[in-house]
């Protein structure tokens, strides 16, 4: 209709006109920043500051105009005389506004070389200038791009304590912010504690709002993974300051509640013994769950804080579940408003932790129909969100009930997972491999969609990755995919793998990769005579590599997988059994047979795997069983088994009786 067309054109014209006017105004303000008239320059500085506060779009527009170098120039040109104080204050305030929560702004401020000049403002005789400089520096120190301070240097420590000792709340808060930003190692934590930084920080707990919040961030940094520092902190004034932090979780300001919670999370994760009161734990969880609904940064940080608190702790996961955590999180995820990346990541990680141990949580997860939300997250542009969604799916799929019901093997789920195997982020690849490792164990499914989407080929490719975690995770997924697999699936794998490449994985520099490669091979040669032939490709290269690794005396968990490979190969034909004997008794070795060491191992699974190999080698129905028995007896292996008839492990004891029964058929009594 004509009216609609005219209205749309008019609206478009109006929008373009407004945009043009804004650009013109910004250009006009920018030009006045370089004015030689102090009043004109001062007014321009105020206008820039007021326009960009809380407005990322305008910050970006002014950045493109080159406003930060112009403001830096205004700051540099102003001397410390009283008449220039207003320019100093407004310049510092504008630079701080650019840096506040805006990484591109922080980078621009640092690139302008203005950081040393801002530090000099702290010594200005005018308190307003000092305040402006301190506030601007605190904005910069909220970013990872801010300069690091080496606290091992005496001059830096002296500077830090001069800030903490200041009566100006912004300056002392700046000192605490520097600690939160720059203290990154246990050595730095120890040096700061020995210098008395804890005693200085706790004074700020009774200070202004900004001092309290800076103090809480710093305390969390100094105490993290540092039991000695936590003990010192709790011991100050008989625990008064720990009680103060706990009380701050009830503060009226969301940010203060959040930071006090995060500080307590650090203390709990470092030294759980200080949280014997179940009410304190429950209160901490309740506060974090309430903060999830905060629309600002506190809500974003609360999600990650909750996941850190309950990670690996079944008792806290149960408390969170009883507090209706899963429904609260799902309700937030289902809101129409677009959630920040950090919050999405934290929410999915919290769901992941809740589903990591408790079956009730996994069932609740499924009943709330979260799967579609997860699938959408798998397609998110941010790598951290995708990885968190994969971890959530991995833990939810630990439920045998839900897995066998086929809830995770539909094309709707499988396609985005296979697509993520091609993701450029190694963290995403490792996370999706973890999810697939569980899902491919779904014994009720033929797994055809995974194979049709090219899943096996991509797992094989990732097993060659330069990232050892990706190699290990890819092999684990293949291992599970080959568990009780039919011949067709094994043939699909074998057709895409060569013996040389597989042998390299068995002898990989990383022990976890070796273990998963051996475990995969164990499943591959299990129960199928034709698949056993794979270890004989290229003149038995793979079997030779297995034998060589076992003779090196590997750790028990690797030796277990290697011995089960030999067990399964020994279940084959006479040729297969003799090939195993050649690995057990190579001609060019004078050392003790490794089977004797394995039979004497403290690890019952290794003893059991070794006995199983012997059972398959001397099965009386096999033509060469007698000769193999003679060789095993001469090597002291059969006598060793006779000494183990009362083994502490029932499974080992039963298998030994089987071997000794076989020995009796060869005339060997016990």
C-alpha positions, -999 to 999 in steps of 0.1 A, spaced: 0 0 0 13 35 -8 9 47 28 32 19 41 58 26 15 58 63 22 60 57 60 90 33 56 108 57 34 102 85 58 114 64 87 146 54 69 153 90 59 148 101 95 171 74 109 198 83 84 195 120 92 198 113 130 229 91 124 244 118 103 238 144 130 254 123 156 285 118 135 287 155 129 283 163 166 311 138 175 334 152 149 327 187 162 335 176 198 366 158 186 379 189 168 375 210 200 397 186 220 428 202 203 416 238 210 442 262 225 414 277 246 414 258 279 377 265 284 368 251 250 390 220 256 375 215 291 340 216 277 349 191 249 364 167 274 332 168 295 311 162 265 331 132 254 331 117 289 293 122 293 285 108 258 305 76 262 296 66 298 280 32 295 276 34 257 299 10 238 287 23 204 297 58 211 330 46 226 337 29 194 328 59 173 351 82 192 378 56 191 376 56 153 379 94 153 411 92 173 397 107 205 419 87 229 453 101 216 437 136 215 427 132 252 460 118 261 476 148 245 454 171 265 465 153 297 501 155 287 500 192 279 484 201 312 509 209 339 503 204 376 494 240 383 460 247 399 446 263 368 450 230 348 434 208 375 400 207 358 416 195 325 435 169 344 404 156 362 382 155 330 410 140 309 416 112 334 378 107 338 373 104 300 402 79 296 388 59 325 354 58 308 369 45 276 387 17 296 356 8 317 344 -27 305 357 -21 270 388 -40 259 393 -19 228 392 12 249 418 -2 273 441 -11 244 437 25 229 445 41 263 476 20 268 487 25 231 484 63 237 513 60 263 492 77 289 497 51 317 528 68 333 510 102 333 480 87 351 503 73 377 519 107 383 484 121 390 484 101 423 510 126 437 491 157 427 484 180 457 447 184 446 426 156 460 401 157 430 430 151 406 442 122 427 407 107 428 403 110 390 437 94 383 430 65 408 396 58 394 409 58 358 437 34 367 413 11 385 393 9 352 424 -1 334 434 -27 360 401 -45 355 415 -56 321 440 -84 315 457 -60 292 469 -38 321 506 -39 330 517 -65 354 536 -57 386 565 -79 397 560 -80 434 593 -96 439 609 -63 431 613 -41 463 603 -9 446 571 -23 433 562 -37 468 569 -3 483 547 14 457 519 -11 464 520 -5 501 521 33 496 488 28 478 473 5 504 483 29 532 467 59 516 438 76 533 423 83 499 397 55 494 402 54 456 440 51 460 438 23 485 412 6 464 436 10 434 463 -9 455 438 -37 461 429 -38 424 465 -41 414 469 -72 436 438 -87 421 451 -81 386 488 -89 390 491 -117 416 492 -148 396 517 -173 411 521 -191 445 554 -173 449 538 -139 446 510 -149 470 537 -160 495 557 -128 491 526 -106 495 515 -125 526 549 -123 542 549 -86 536 517 -83 555 493 -76 527 464 -96 544 465 -73 574 463 -43 551 435 -57 530 412 -66 559 412 -30 570 394 -22 537 366 -46 546 353 -19 570 358 9 544 337 24 517 317 3 491 345 6 465 372 -3 491 352 -34 502 347 -47 467 383 -41 457 394 -59 490 372 -89 483 386 -93 448 422 -91 461 415 -115 490 402 -141 465 433 -137 444 458 -140 473 439 -169 489 432 -190 458 448 -225 461 469 -213 490 460 -232 522 486 -214 543 473 -180 533 437 -191 541 448 -203 575 465 -170 582 434 -151 570 410 -172 591 433 -168 621 432 -130 620 414 -117 651 400 -152 657 380 -154 625 363 -120 627 372 -112 591 359 -145 577 327 -138 595 327 -103 579 330 -118 545 302 -142 552 280 -114 564 287 -94 532 269 -122 513 237 -105 527 247 -70 516 222 -49 498 245 -43 468 245 -72 443 282 -67 434 293 -69 470 272 -100 476 287 -116 445 323 -108 454 319 -120 490 305 -153 476 334 -157 452 358 -151 480 341 -178 501 341 -201 471 379 -197 469 383 -203 506 360 -234 505 378 -249 474 412 -243 490 404 -254 526 370 -271 529 375 -278 566 365 -242 574 330 -249 561 317 -276 584 284 -256 589 259 -269 564 239 -237 568 269 -217 555 271 -239 524 234 -238 518 233 -200 522 262 -196 498 244 -217 471 211 -198 477 228 -164 473 245 -174 441 213 -188 427 196 -155 435 224 -135 418 219 -155 386 189 -133 380 208 -101 383 208 -85 348 243 -70 351 279 -83 355 271 -98 389 247 -122 372 273 -132 346 300 -138 373 276 -157 396 270 -184 370 307 -192 368 310 -189 406 283 -215 411 300 -239 388 333 -235 406 317 -240 440 299 -273 432 325 -288 409 333 -323 420 314 -320 453 284 -343 455 271 -329 488 270 -294 474 255 -306 441 227 -322 461 221 -290 481 219 -270 448 195 -296 433 173 -294 464 174 -256 460 158 -260 426 190 -250 408 184 -268 376 149 -253 370 162 -218 379 191 -221 354 168 -236 327 143 -208 332 170 -182 327 182 -200 295 146 -200 282 142 -162 285 138 -143 253 165 -118 262 200 -123 248 224 -135 274 260 -124 277 286 -150 266 301 -153 300 267 -159 316 258 -186 290 291 -203 296 286 -203 334 251 -215 332 260 -245 311 290 -253 332 268 -252 363 243 -276 347 273 -298 337 285 -300 373 250 -307 386 247 -336 362 282 -349 368 274 -373 397 237 -373 405 213 -394 384 183 -373 398 199 -342 383 203 -359 349 167 -370 349 155 -336 359 177 -321 331 160 -343 305 125 -338 319 129 -300 316 136 -304 278 169 -286 279 182 -305 248 171 -279 223 188 -252 243 220 -272 243 218 -278 205 215 -240 200 245 -235 222 265 -259 202 261 -235 173 270 -204 193 298 -182 178 318 -182 210 341 -211 217 337 -210 255 299 -214 252 302 -243 227 327 -260 249 305 -256 280 275 -269 262 295 -300 251 307 -306 287 270 -303 298 260 -329 272 288 -352 282 277 -353 319 240 -355 311 248 -385 288 264 -404 317 229 -416 325 226 -452 312 188 -448 314 187 -417 292 214 -431 269 197 -464 263 164 -446 257 182 -430 226 177 -394 238 211 -383 225 216 -402 193 192 -385 170 204 -366 139 192 -334 156 220 -340 182 245 -359 162 250 -335 133 261 -305 153 284 -327 174 301 -341 143 304 -306 128 321 -294 160 349 -320 154 360 -296 127 360 -265 150 392 -245 149 393 -243 187 411 -273 204 392 -267 236 359 -272 217 373 -303 199 383 -319 233 349 -310 248 329 -324 220 350 -356 220 342 -360 256 304 -359 248 308 -382 219 327 -407 240 296 -412 261 270 -411 234 287 -437 211 284 -461 240 246 -462 234 244 -500 228 208 -498 216 217 -477 186 234 -487 154 252 -453 155 245 -451 117 240 -413 117 273 -407 134 291 -428 108 271 -414 79 281 -378 90 317 -388 87 323 -393 124 348 -421 123 370 -404 97 371 -372 117 379 -391 149 408 -408 131 420 -373 119 419 -359 154 439 -388 167 467 -373 147 463 -339 162 493 -319 175 473 -314 207 479 -344 230 445 -338 247 427 -340 214 446 -371 204 438 -388 237 401 -378 236 397 -389 200 412 -423 208 389 -426 238 359 -419 216 371 -445 191 377 -469 219 341 -466 231 328 -468 195 346 -501 190 333 -515 223 313 -547 214 312 -533 178 302 -555 149 325 -565 121 312 -538 97 321 -510 121 355 -524 128 362 -527 91 352 -491 86 379 -481 111 406 -505 99 401 -494 62 411 -458 72 440 -466 95 475 -479 86 497 -500 109 525 -474 110 502 -447 123 486 -469 149 520 -481 161 530 -444 166 500 -438 188 509 -469 210 544 -454 215 532 -418 217 553 -395 240 522 -389 261 514 -418 284 476 -411 284 476 -413 246 495 -447 248 469 -460 272 439 -450 251 455 -464 219 461 -498 237 425 -497 250 412 -490 215 432 -519 201 419 -542 229 383 -535 218 392 -538 182 407 -573 185 380 -585 209 357 -613 198 364 -613 161 391 -635 144 392 -613 113 399 -581 132 428 -598 150 446 -598 117 449 -560 119 478 -564 144 497 -585 118 497 -558 91 531 -547 79 549 -578 93 532 -576 127 543 -540 134 514 -532 158 519 -564 178 556 -558 180 550 -523 193 526 -536 220 552 -562 231 580 -535 232 559 -512 253 551 -540 278 588 -549 281 595 -513 291 576 -519 324 549 -493 319 526 -480 346 499 -504 357 470 -488 338 489 -490 305 501 -525 312 465 -537 319 454 -525 284 484 -540 268 479 -574 284 443 -575 274 454 -569 238 476 -600 241 447 -618 258 424 -611 229 450 -620 203 457 -652 221 420 -662 219 425 -666 181 441 -692 160 472 -713 167 492 -687 146 479 -659 168 488 -677 200 524 -684 188 527 -647 179 518 -638 215 544 -662 228 570 -645 207 562 -612 224 564 -629 258 596 -647 251 616 -626 225 649 -642 215 672 -612 222 665 -606 259 681 -619 290 659 -600 315 632 -613 337 600 -621 319 576 -591 324 547 -615 331 563 -624 364 564 -588 374 528 -583 364 517 -613 384 533 -598 415 518 -564 409 496 -547 436 471 -539 409 445 -568 408 433 -559 373 469 -563 359 472 -597 376 438 -607 362 447 -596 327 480 -616 328 463 -647 340 436 -644 313 464 -643 287 478 -676 301 444 -692 300 440 -685 263 476 -696 255 473 -731 271 437 -740 263 439 -778 260 419 -778 227 448 -759 210 474 -781 193 504 -762 206 491 -758 242 514 -784 257 546 -768 244 535 -734 255 527 -747 289 562 -762 292 577 -729 282 556 -710 307 565 -735 335 602 -733 327 600 -695 329 586 -698 364 552 -684 355 532 -716 363 550 -720 397 543 -683 405 506 -690 399 507 -719 423 518 -695 449 488 -672 442 460 -697 448 449 -676 477 451 -643 459 432 -615 477 412 -607 445 384 -632 439 385 -628 401 423 -635 401 418 -665 424 391 -680 401 412 -675 369 443 -691 386 422 -722 394 413 -724 357 450 -723 347 460 -749 372 432 -771 360 445 -768 325 480 -776 338 467 -808 353 455 -820 319 492 -818 309 502 -839 339 512 -810 362 498 -815 397 495 -787 423 
